[in-house]
Amino acid sequence: MAATRRTSKAAAPSSSSKSAKFSVLLPTYNERENIPLIVYLLVETFEKNEIDYEIIVIDDASPDGTQDVVRQLQREYGEDRILLRPRPGKLGLGTAYVHGLQSARGDFVILMDADLSHHPKYIPAMLKKQAATGCDIVTGTRYRQGGGVYGWNFKRKLTSRGANLLAQTLLQPGVSDLTGSFRLFRKPCLDAVMSLCTSKGYAFQMEIAVRARRLGYTIEEVPIVFVDRIFGASKLGSQEIVMYLKGLVNLFLTTAFPASSKYVLAPALRLLAALYASYHSTRHFFYRQGMLRPLGLPCPVISIGNLTNGGTGKTPFVEFLARHYVSVHKMPTMVLQRGGGTVDETIMLRHVLEGLPVYVHDCSTTSSEAREYLRENPDTRLALLDDGLQNLALTSGTLRELPKQALRRADALVLHNVDLLGPERREAVQRQLTSVAPRHTIFLQTQMAPTGLRSLIPPTGSLDMSIQSGLGECLPLSRLTQAAVICLVGIGKPETVERHLQRLGAAHVEGCGDYEDHHMFSLEELTAAISQVSASPISSSGEEGCSGWGAYVLQAGLEVVDHDRRFSSQGATFNAMLRLAVDNFRRRSYLTI
């Protein structure tokens, strides 16, 4: 106990620290039980040391009533000391700090967790370290003498140590605890560094330290003991781990190499790309020569793939083709999903194609199971493969490969999202593709077109997301005129949604790009966002009698902007594609789009 008292006394902040103001940023989600305790400890620490302060709580629409507790704390300590800055949903740790920093008025900013893992008793030592060294950042570390972790099992400790060791090895940041989140910043330093950060989740803490070091800011360390939370559940899950690894790779590629290294790195990457292409070309050659035997389906197949990553409109085009061939040619169709991360797309296709003779199978369906299904259902006369170009075990299409090679082998080419391109850019892309693709290639230009709004609140008045129970009424797009819109978007190119909303007359749009592609939104996330919006009604000049806020699905469909002019009409273009599929089936070949 005597040693503890001596340490506490030695860590008293200097007079210069007392003259400054400190802003504490506390991101919260379901911290109802922890927030009163952490605020009490912070207030006690600052007032005991006669330090000017403010505590900014950034809450991501916690459904447990965290915001109600914060409002009670405001009445207790004053709204000038406790600031509540709510957000519409879980938008990521990094963006929470960005949101809170906009309200920070302090000379220094402290980032810490709100779950009592970081004890405010270490703040005086951090202030003293900053005053003594004049550094820009003081970070709490678990991995120096005097620091440690309490309450974690061996697996959690191993995970943390491994993540930190991996980051240390790849990034060489000069900080012992790169994954820690208890830090003190000079505000101008934090403003400058945060403007460069792109991470939204747990990788944000790692990125901010690395980028600060690369910019020449000085960092000092103070040992702390991290204590596992007592109340509530940890927010660290598999999705957060994946996002951390993605952030680590991105940082490695963008910060680990000096500018001169491009002369070494670029040739190395070209070599790796050549090896990757050679591997897939060889594998494809083996399939072509029969050394590896693909599995044929007992019907014509149209395989839809993409040349670029994400958001290229494959699944909407599959829906479009299924509707067209069922309605025009009366052809019952099977849709087989082959790409990864397609659970949401499978659910969507089953819902929008309900009532049509279209049978949607998810990516867990094997090629053999698909063939068996077609044999048992001989009336199904066409198969559409969503993202099937990667699957060589099934006779369906070419491997996704280098763009020029794929273009030369495609039977049809669809240029999607042409509404995002200006007329000159669209013509330039079209000319470039035409110069590479064979003359027989069928060309189409498409875009997504909003068709209406479907309420997530059924006429019964209760929130219900289940497809089985049905959604609420359909409303016209005029509902969006002059509305403020908060988006929950989980697609590859979320900026397309934002642009559509702006074109439809929305006065303010936010939230696009805050979620990963294929993010499966939970009822909890939607409820939290609706609760936040309903607390501050959003005005709209939509239909008369509508309430000031609502939760909707923006329904959209693919539309053909321009068909191949060698054919008399859009219908004739799709007839030609079907003829190719039938002819290829008779030759046991395939149609590739």
Secondary structure, DSSP 8 states (H G I E B T S, - for coil): -HHHHHHHHHT---HHHHTSEEEEEEEESS-TTTHHHHHHHHHHHHHHTT-EEEEEEEE---TTSHHHHHHHHHHHH-TTTEEE---SS---HHHHHHHHHTT--SSEEEE--SSSSS-GGGHHHHHHHHHHH--SEEEEESSSTT-EEES--HHHHHHHHHHHHHHHHHH--S-S-TT---EEEEHHHHHHHHTT----STHHHHHHHHHHHHTT--EEEEE-EEE--SSS-----HHHHHHHHHHHHHHHHHHSS-GGGHHHHHHHHHHHHHHHHHHHHHHHHHHHTTSS--B--SS-EEEE--SSSS-S-HHHHHHHHHHHHHHHH---EEEEE-SSS-HHHHHHHHHHTTTSSEEEE-TTS-HHHHHHHHHH-TT--EEEEET-TT-TTBTT------HHHHHHH-SEEEE--GGGS-HHHHHHHHHHHHHHS-TT-EEEEEEEEEEEEEESS-TTSS----TTT----EE-GGGGTT-EEE----SS-THHHHHHHHHTT-SEEE-TTSS-TT----HHHHHHHHHHHHHS------STT--S---EEEEEEEEEEE--TTSSSHHHHHHHHHHHHHHHHHTT--EE-
